[in-house]
Amino acid sequence: MIPASDLRARFAVALSAMYGREVPAYTTLVEVATAVNADVVAREGAEAERLGTLHRVTAERHGAVRVGTVAELRDVARLFGGFGMHPVGFYDLRDAATPIPVVSTAFRPVDSIELARNPFRVFCSMLVVDDRRFFTADLEQRLSTALEARTLVPPDLVRLAVRAAEDGGLPEPEATTLVDGAVAVFELGTEPVDRAWYDELEAVSSVAADIGGVSSTHINHLTPRVLDIDDLYRRMAERGIEMIDRIQGPPRWAGPPVLLRQTSFRALAEPRLFRDASGATFSDRLRVRFGEVEARGVALTRRGREVYDTAMARVDGLSDEVAAREWAQHFPGTDQEMAERGLAYYLRTPDGLEPVVYEDFLPASAAGIFRSNLTSDGAVDTDAEGTSWSAESLSEALGMPIADPYDLYDAQVAAGSGDSGA
């Protein structure tokens, strides 16, 4: 029997290899992240591994995929369930500064032991086709028809994943069948894209076109974790890789890193096969996939998140140096003070405070990465009424609970030390 943690590790490695073949710049990103991580550990020693060992950080990945309907999301959820990955958190990117017509959750291990074995996560966004701010009734009907005509995850693969979830793993050769089949689901499709249909959707949203304008899904980005994201940003630029304008998230400062900082190289113009109105095929290019990288910090409590939101509003638009000084007006400069003020999660061990790594995502950062890689802002009818979605309604639609990240961190700290500092 191959346990779910091993299946998950094999899935992450196989997906990374596939994505590297499809997007060679991703391989460069991984190489640079690996070099940066090794240099940070060589320079800082054990202190560099307070938020995860070099082995875990270097192996760590998060992916991002997009689906069009609740039925597709349900199939993807059952597929990830076979790898011990469960829905955690609810994210509504329709509320972003540049609205994107999706709601999202993330699939990841929820147990600290499973996270330590392999913390692979996938951020999964679902198109909200009935939101009138983006889609007219006519476009909704045609888009729904197109989405219902496709099958993203073969039924036999769903059944195998459900079996893996129920049994906690699979024997061979079924284990290999599951991993290979899951990777194939997220390979870039080769079927010609209807140019007129894709362009119609892109006028609404580039993300809507990427989801509904094609007959399959694919990995949009696969994200390595790095210990010094500022150094990585510089090194990637030195290699001639075009990066987005800035690093998303809090500024670099001298105190404890919190939550998540992210950046990416810009979406690449990749060759795709298209079909015109006459049925003739021709080659063109699309920019939909990019190379994201992240640096993770300590998880914040609800109280800490309130401080974070205030601080982020204050540093918006400031230079790096000024932003760091402003940030220090909101957060204390040591782990001990962070814990005493109940701002972040820590385990109390015989060796002192051990920070609890933030395992989740930030809507503003995710939307910022999306926005930096969109071909256009699209169109939004602000006078129309949006469709209501919440963690509860998405959980009901999925037929499975969506965990609250704070509840998971509370439980982790209670089990690990009995005191969250909250």
C-alpha positions in Angstrom: 0.0 0.0 0.0 1.4 3.4 -1.0 0.1 5.9 1.6 -1.6 9.1 0.7 1.4 11.2 1.7 3.6 9.3 -0.7 1.0 9.6 -3.4 0.9 13.4 -2.8 4.7 13.7 -3.0 4.8 11.7 -6.2 2.0 13.8 -7.7 3.8 17.0 -6.8 7.1 15.8 -8.4 5.4 14.5 -11.5 3.4 17.6 -12.0 6.5 19.7 -11.5 8.3 17.7 -14.2 5.4 18.0 -16.6 5.1 21.8 -16.0 8.9 22.2 -16.5 8.6 20.5 -19.9 5.7 22.7 -20.9 7.1 26.0 -19.4 10.9 25.9 -19.4 11.2 29.2 -17.5 9.6 27.4 -14.6 12.7 25.1 -14.5 14.8 28.2 -14.3 12.6 29.5 -11.4 13.1 26.3 -9.5 16.9 26.3 -10.1 17.1 29.9 -8.8 14.9 29.2 -5.8 17.0 26.1 -4.9 20.2 28.1 -5.1 18.8 31.0 -3.0 17.6 28.6 -0.3 21.0 26.8 -0.1 22.7 30.2 0.2 20.4 31.4 2.9 20.9 28.3 5.0 24.7 28.5 4.5 24.6 32.1 5.6 22.1 31.9 8.5 22.4 28.3 9.7 19.6 26.9 11.9 17.9 30.3 12.1 17.0 30.0 8.3 15.1 26.8 9.0 12.8 28.1 11.7 9.9 28.1 9.3 10.7 24.8 7.7 13.7 22.6 7.0 15.7 23.1 3.8 14.4 19.8 2.6 10.8 20.7 3.1 11.1 24.2 1.7 13.0 23.1 -1.4 10.5 20.3 -2.1 7.4 22.5 -1.4 5.0 23.5 -4.2 1.6 25.0 -4.6 -0.3 24.8 -7.8 -3.2 26.8 -9.2 -6.0 25.5 -11.4 -9.3 26.8 -12.7 -12.6 25.1 -13.3 -15.9 26.3 -14.7 -18.7 24.7 -12.7 -19.6 23.3 -9.3 -19.7 19.8 -10.9 -16.1 20.3 -12.2 -15.0 21.6 -8.8 -16.6 18.6 -7.1 -14.7 16.2 -9.4 -11.4 18.0 -8.8 -12.1 17.9 -5.0 -12.5 14.2 -5.1 -9.4 13.8 -7.2 -7.3 15.8 -4.7 -8.9 13.9 -1.9 -7.2 10.8 -3.1 -3.9 12.5 -2.3 -4.9 13.5 1.2 -5.7 17.1 0.2 -8.9 18.8 1.6 -10.6 22.1 0.9 -9.5 24.9 3.2 -10.5 28.5 3.2 -12.8 30.5 1.0 -11.6 33.3 -1.3 -13.8 35.7 -3.4 -11.7 37.4 -6.0 -14.7 39.2 -7.3 -14.1 41.7 -4.5 -10.5 42.4 -5.6 -9.4 45.9 -6.7 -9.5 44.4 -10.2 -12.5 42.1 -10.0 -12.1 38.6 -11.3 -15.2 36.4 -11.8 -14.2 33.5 -9.6 -14.5 32.1 -6.1 -11.8 29.8 -4.8 -10.7 27.4 -2.2 -7.4 25.6 -1.6 -6.8 21.9 -1.4 -4.1 20.8 1.1 -3.2 18.5 3.9 -4.9 19.6 7.2 -2.9 17.5 9.6 0.5 18.9 10.8 2.2 15.5 10.4 0.9 15.3 6.8 2.0 18.8 6.1 5.5 17.9 7.3 5.5 14.9 5.1 4.5 16.8 2.0 2.7 20.2 2.1 1.5 20.2 -1.6 -1.4 22.7 -2.0 -3.5 23.6 -5.0 -5.4 26.9 -5.2 -8.6 26.1 -7.2 -10.8 28.9 -8.7 -14.3 28.4 -10.0 -16.0 30.6 -12.6 -19.2 32.3 -11.3 -21.1 32.1 -14.6 -24.4 33.5 -13.2 -22.9 36.7 -11.8 -24.6 39.5 -13.8 -21.7 41.9 -13.1 -19.7 39.9 -15.6 -22.0 37.7 -17.7 -25.3 38.6 -19.4 -28.1 36.0 -19.4 -27.3 35.1 -23.0 -23.6 34.7 -22.4 -24.3 32.7 -19.2 -26.4 30.3 -21.1 -23.9 29.8 -23.9 -21.0 29.5 -21.5 -22.9 27.0 -19.3 -23.6 24.9 -22.4 -20.0 24.9 -23.4 -18.8 23.9 -19.9 -21.4 21.1 -19.5 -20.2 19.6 -22.7 -16.7 18.8 -21.4 -15.3 16.4 -18.8 -12.2 17.5 -17.0 -11.6 14.4 -14.8 -12.4 11.0 -16.3 -15.0 9.1 -14.1 -12.7 6.1 -13.7 -10.0 8.4 -12.3 -12.5 10.0 -9.9 -13.5 6.5 -8.6 -9.9 5.5 -8.1 -9.2 8.8 -6.2 -12.3 8.1 -4.0 -11.0 4.6 -3.2 -7.5 6.1 -2.3 -9.2 8.5 0.0 -11.3 5.8 1.7 -8.3 3.4 2.1 -5.7 6.0 2.9 -3.6 5.0 -0.2 -3.4 2.6 -3.1 -1.3 -0.5 -4.0 0.6 -0.7 -7.3 -0.2 -0.5 -10.1 -3.2 1.6 -9.1 -1.0 4.2 -7.4 0.9 4.9 -10.6 -2.4 5.0 -12.5 -3.8 7.7 -10.1 -0.6 9.8 -10.3 -0.2 9.6 -14.0 -3.9 10.2 -14.6 -4.0 13.3 -12.3 -1.0 14.8 -14.1 -2.7 14.2 -17.4 -5.8 16.2 -16.3 -3.7 19.3 -15.9 -1.6 19.1 -19.0 -2.1 21.9 -21.5 -4.8 20.9 -24.1 -4.0 20.4 -27.8 -7.5 20.8 -29.2 -7.9 23.9 -31.4 -9.4 26.9 -29.6 -12.4 28.7 -31.1 -10.9 32.2 -31.6 -14.1 34.1 -31.8 -15.5 32.5 -28.6 -12.3 32.9 -26.7 -12.1 36.6 -27.7 -15.7 37.1 -26.6 -15.0 35.7 -23.2 -11.7 37.6 -22.9 -13.6 40.9 -23.4 -15.3 40.1 -20.1 -12.3 38.6 -18.3 -9.0 36.9 -19.4 -9.6 34.4 -16.6 -13.1 33.6 -18.0 -11.6 33.0 -21.4 -8.9 30.7 -19.9 -11.5 28.7 -18.1 -14.5 28.6 -20.5 -12.8 29.3 -23.8 -11.0 25.9 -24.0 -12.1 22.3 -23.7 -9.9 21.3 -20.8 -8.1 22.7 -17.8 -4.4 23.1 -17.0 -1.9 24.2 -14.4 -1.7 28.0 -14.5 1.3 28.1 -12.3 3.3 25.9 -10.0 4.9 27.7 -7.2 8.2 26.9 -5.4 8.9 28.3 -1.9 12.0 30.4 -1.3 13.6 31.7 1.8 14.6 35.1 0.4 12.2 36.3 -2.2 13.9 39.6 -2.7 17.1 37.9 -3.7 15.3 35.6 -6.0 13.5 38.5 -7.7 16.9 40.1 -8.4 18.5 36.9 -9.6 15.6 36.1 -12.0 15.8 39.6 -13.5 19.6 39.2 -13.9 18.9 36.0 -16.0 16.7 38.1 -18.3 13.4 36.7 -17.0 10.7 39.5 -17.1 9.2 39.7 -13.6 5.9 41.4 -12.6 6.3 44.9 -11.2 6.7 44.1 -7.5 6.5 41.5 -4.8 2.9 41.1 -3.5 2.3 41.1 0.3 4.0 42.8 3.2 7.3 44.6 2.9 10.6 43.2 3.8 11.6 44.2 7.3 13.8 43.2 10.2 11.1 41.5 12.3 9.3 38.2 11.9 8.0 37.5 8.4 4.2 37.0 8.4 1.7 35.2 6.2 2.8 35.3 2.6 4.9 37.2 0.1 4.6 36.3 -3.6 5.8 37.3 -7.0 6.1 35.8 -10.5 7.6 36.1 -13.9 5.2 37.4 -16.4 2.8 35.1 -18.3 4.5 33.8 -21.4 3.3 34.0 -25.0 2.8 30.3 -25.7 1.9 28.9 -29.1 -1.6 27.5 -29.3 -3.7 26.1 -32.2 -6.9 28.1 -33.1 -9.9 27.6 -35.3 -11.6 30.4 -37.1 -15.3 30.8 -38.1 -14.7 28.7 -41.3 -13.3 25.8 -39.3 -9.7 26.4 -40.6 -7.0 26.0 -38.0 -4.0 28.4 -37.5 -1.3 29.0 -34.9 -1.3 32.0 -32.6 -0.2 32.7 -29.0 -1.8 33.1 -25.6 -0.5 34.5 -22.3 -2.2 32.5 -19.6 0.5 30.7 -17.6 3.2 32.2 -15.4 5.8 31.3 -12.8 4.9 32.2 -9.3 7.2 32.0 -6.3 6.4 32.5 -2.6 8.0 33.1 0.8 6.0 32.0 3.8 6.0 33.4 7.3 4.3 32.8 10.6 0.5 32.4 10.6 -1.4 35.3 12.2 -4.3 35.0 14.6 -7.6 36.7 13.9 -6.3 39.6 16.0 -3.0 39.6 14.0 -4.9 39.6 10.8 -6.8 42.8 11.8 -3.4 44.5 12.4 -2.1 43.1 9.1 -5.0 44.6 7.1 -4.5 48.0 8.7 -0.8 47.9 8.1 -1.2 46.8 4.5 -3.5 49.7 3.8 -0.9 52.1 5.3 2.1 50.8 3.3 0.3 50.7 -0.1 2.3 52.7 -2.6 5.2 53.5 -0.3 8.9 52.8 -1.2 10.5 49.7 0.3 12.4 51.6 3.0 9.5 53.8 4.1 7.1 50.8 4.0 9.4 48.8 6.4 9.4 51.7 8.8 5.6 52.0 8.7 5.3 48.2 9.1 7.3 48.4 12.3 4.7 50.8 13.7 2.1 48.0 13.6 4.0 44.8 14.4 6.6 44.1 17.1 10.1 43.1 16.1 10.4 39.8 17.9 8.6 36.4 18.1 8.2 36.8 21.8 6.4 40.1 21.5 4.2 38.7 18.7 3.2 35.8 20.9 2.6 38.0 24.0 0.3 40.3 22.1 -1.6 37.4 20.6 -0.8 38.4 17.0 0.6 35.1 15.7 0.6 31.4 16.3 3.5 29.7 18.0 4.2 26.4 19.6 5.9 26.6 23.0 8.7 24.0 23.1 11.5 23.3 25.5 13.8 25.2 23.1 11.5 28.2 23.0 8.9 29.5 20.6 8.4 27.7 17.3 6.5 29.7 14.7 3.5 28.0 13.0 3.9 28.3 9.2 1.2 30.0 7.3 -0.2 27.3 5.0 -2.9 29.2 3.2 -3.4 32.1 0.8 -4.3 35.8 0.7 -7.1 37.0 -1.7 -5.4 40.4 -2.3 -2.0 38.8 -3.2 -3.7 36.1 -5.4 -5.7 38.8 -7.2 -2.5 40.9 -7.5 -0.7 38.1 -9.2 -3.7 37.4 -11.4 -4.0 41.1 -12.3 -0.3 41.4 -13.2 -0.6 38.6 -15.7 -3.9 39.5 -17.3 -4.0 40.7 -20.9 -6.8 43.1 -20.0 -8.9 44.3 -17.1 -12.0 43.0 -18.8 -15.5 44.5 -18.2 -17.6 44.7 -15.0 -21.1 46.1 -14.7 -21.0 47.6 -11.3 -24.7 48.4 -11.4 -25.7 44.8 -11.7 -26.2 42.5 -8.7 -23.6 39.9 -7.9 -24.3 36.3 -7.0 -23.8 35.4 -3.3 -21.2 32.9 -2.4 -19.6 32.0 0.9 -17.6 29.3 2.5 -20.9 27.7 3.7 -22.6 27.8 0.3 -19.5 26.5 -1.5 -19.2 23.7 1.1 -22.8 22.7 0.5 -22.3 22.7 -3.2 -19.2 20.5 -2.9 -20.9 18.2 -0.5 -17.9 18.3 1.8 -16.8 20.7 4.6 -14.4 23.5 3.8 -12.1 23.9 6.8 -11.6 27.3 8.4 -7.8 28.0 8.5 -8.0 29.6 11.9 -9.6 26.5 13.3 -6.8 24.4 12.0 -4.1 26.7 13.4 -5.9 26.8 16.8 -6.1 23.0 16.8 -2.4 22.7 15.8 -1.3 24.9 18.6 -3.6 23.3 21.2 -2.2 19.9 20.3 1.4 21.1 20.1 1.8 23.3 23.2 -1.6 24.2 24.6 -1.0 27.9 24.2 -1.5 29.9 21.0 -0.5 33.2 22.4 -3.9 34.5 21.3 
